[in-house]
């Protein structure tokens, strides 16, 4: 895998013992200075831009799109060919509506035209390799600017500030990092620059999670940054342990977030959950409002579109569409009108609660197939619609659906205690009643559930074929 010689990549490769040695000295400096001038400048820009008027944001987007489209047309074979085929010249772009003249692209198009989409040699020192996890098929590989981290992290940390995060605040992280056990058996690593405490979410046994909870209690006021599935498992276990009182907020990212997860996590830790939506391709970033559960799309990160099945803009509140993005960060391999395969519901264009004049979306559904069961009649049963807030899973730490036949599925559970036959039957009966015959379940007891190579845990392992996004409503 190609890795550029960026500061972030070099730091990531630094041996743990050396990071620990440097830790004492680095801890004397404010995090914003350790992260560099570019990060500080980006933070200032992002903090200001979130309060821009809609007119100013659109003017910024128009200028960035002109810039991105010009680079793509002049420096890539793919986009020059694509633009010419529809008679589009970037110099003629007068308004944001002109983007509708361009065709959309998708994952398969990127795979087939990888090198023809690059604006420069992939061997250049400032070019990095990126990829998606490939949870719905073949992983997507692409190239991206090596210096993107200072921009990306400025957006993330500014968003986290909405729920009390302060740069340099300790953070307990359970997000796909492989962590080796120390001599006490604790799978923990500490990053002295970011002040991040990493724990292994690949090893979420009861014994390991008890060690995680104990250690989290010792790091002072902190944020918990985790996959929703990992945070929920930790929350359920904590009910019978010493619950950390120092967690001030829970940042949930990189998986679909379901109501039962939010309920369990907030009930256990007595702190608000807060989610961001983004993806490896860096086209769109949306962050929850501090006053509501809705997401504000960041207009300076990329150009966001929500399109219906006929690729028409969704502008009616309550209507769902596919998220399509044109990123402003990646100038090495531009993604222009990229269909993400993610879906969301349009809410509006300004928030009365916080005053931001950004596009507002809700009910974000990640890339197919991650969170839906297929009923016997071919319709879709979403995980949100199940809304499990009763005692069905009172003795279950984690659960996951596996489906390969329409109308049937296996509910795999990791129990907190040994389940007798009556308890197993109770769980199945409750869930089948909730599904109303659309999907019939059987139960399987497991020690652990299936995760992706990056440690993400999908709510549904979906193997049914011939189902199209248009079925989602």
Secondary structure, 3 states (H helix, E strand, C coil): CCCCCCHHHHHHHCCHHHHHHHHHHHCCCCHHHHCCHHHHHHHHHHHHHCCCCHHHHHHHHHHHHHHHHHHHHHHCHHHHHHHHHCCCCHHHCCCHHHHHHCCCECHHHHHHCCHHHCCCCCCCCCEEEEECCCCCCCCCEEEEEHHHHHHHHHHHHHHHHHHCCCCCCEEEEECCCCCCECCCCCEEEEECCCCEEEECCCCCCHHHHHHHHHHHCCCCCEEEEECHHHHHHHHHHHCCCCCCCCEEEEEECCCCCCHHHHHHHHHHHCCCEEEEECCCCCCCCEEECCCCCCEEECCCCEEEEEECCCCCECCCCCCEEEEEEEECCCCCCCCCCEEEEEEEEEEECCCCCCCCCCCEEEEEECCCCCCEEECCCCCEEEHHHHCCCCCCCCCEEEEEEEEEECCEEEEEEEECCCCCHHHHHHHHHHHHHHHCCCCEEEEEECCCCCCCCCCCCCCEEECCCCCCHHHCC
